[in-house]
Structures are given as C-alpha cells and as structure tokens.
C-alpha cells in the first residue's frame, strides 16, 4: 500500500491537519446535543410515543400546505413565556422550518433557550423530510394560534 504521508505539498484536504480523536469526539457529541435529523424524528414519531414536542416554526400558511405529521405550528415570534408554560419545564422541543436555506430554526432555538427551554433543531427541515420521502400532512388542525 502506498504511503499517504509524503513530502508533497498538502492537498486542500490535508492543508489543515485533522483534529485529534478526542477533539473530534467532543465536537460531534456537542453537535448531537444541539440537533437531530429527519430519520431520528421519523422513527420516534412512528413508534407513537415521542419524548419531545415537534414544532414547525414556519408561518401558518406554509404549515397548512404541508408539515411533518404530528407537528404543532408555533412560529418563533409566538414563543412567549406564557405560551411555553403550556408544557412542563423539562419538555424537549424539536424545531424545524423550511430547510437549510431558512434560519427559522435558529431563531426558534435561540428564543426557546432564552425562555430556559430545552431544544434541538431537526436539520434539513421540510426539505430534508421530503428528500427522505417521508409523508407530509396538510391542513392546520395542529396549529397553535
């Protein structure tokens, strides 16, 4: 097997040395504390007893056009201490928006954190959900006004 280390000029990949395994472990463990993905949300929702509340943080019109089954529509601007008091303090909220091009999840996560609530972002949002081929509901029955 040829040597991967040589005196050649580093490539764009190796220009910056790889992190030590302990740093990699800490980095990815931290990321997983902040986010989850569509597959994990789908698998948990399919079991029928999610240990989190799934919040679609887009506006009501987009929610009505299509949302993740079981999600509640609560745009980040409507997340108030009074509204969030409807759930126990230790509730984990999973938030999503349109997709990677949308910062609604970041705004929602920040707002929930400022309200001292636990939160994770569902990376990919509706774009990721659709890319995985998961079912989408329409209508506004789960909307919180």
Residue pairs with C-beta under 8 A, 6 or more apart in sequence:
18 24
19 27
33 120
34 109
34 120
34 121
35 120
35 121
35 122
35 123
36 94
36 120
36 121
36 122
36 123
37 122
37 123
37 124
37 128
38 122
38 123
38 124
38 128
38 129
38 131
38 132
38 134
39 132
41 54
41 68
41 94
41 122
42 129
42 132
42 134
44 50
44 51
44 52
45 54
45 68
45 69
45 70
50 70
51 92
52 91
52 92
52 93
52 94
52 120
53 72
53 87
53 91
53 92
53 93
53 94
54 68
54 70
54 71
54 72
54 93
54 94
54 96
54 122
55 71
55 72
55 73
55 74
55 93
55 94
55 95
55 96
55 108
56 63
56 67
56 68
56 71
56 72
56 73
56 74
56 96
56 97
57 74
57 75
57 76
57 95
57 96
57 97
57 104
57 105
57 107
57 108
58 67
58 73
58 75
58 97
58 98
58 102
58 104
58 126
59 75
60 73
60 75
60 140
60 143
60 145
62 98
63 71
63 73
63 140
63 142
63 143
64 138
64 139
64 140
64 143
65 138
66 126
66 136
66 137
66 138
67 73
67 126
67 136
67 137
67 138
67 142
68 96
68 126
68 129
68 134
68 136
68 137
69 135
69 136
69 137
70 142
71 96
71 142
72 142
72 143
72 144
73 140
73 142
73 143
73 144
74 83
74 144
75 104
76 95
76 104
76 107
76 108
76 111
78 144
79 108
79 111
79 112
79 115
80 115
81 115
83 144
84 112
84 115
84 117
87 93
89 116
89 117
90 118
91 117
91 118
92 118
92 119
92 120
93 112
93 117
93 118
93 119
93 120
94 119
94 120
94 121
94 122
95 104
95 105
95 108
95 109
95 112
95 119
95 120
95 121
95 122
96 105
96 121
96 122
96 124
96 125
96 126
96 129
97 103
97 104
97 105
97 108
97 125
97 126
98 104
98 125
98 126
98 127
99 124
99 125
99 126
99 127
99 128
100 123
100 124
100 125
100 127
100 128
101 127
102 125
105 121
105 122
105 125
106 121
108 119
109 119
109 120
109 121
112 118
112 119
113 119
122 128
124 131
124 132
126 136
129 136
130 136
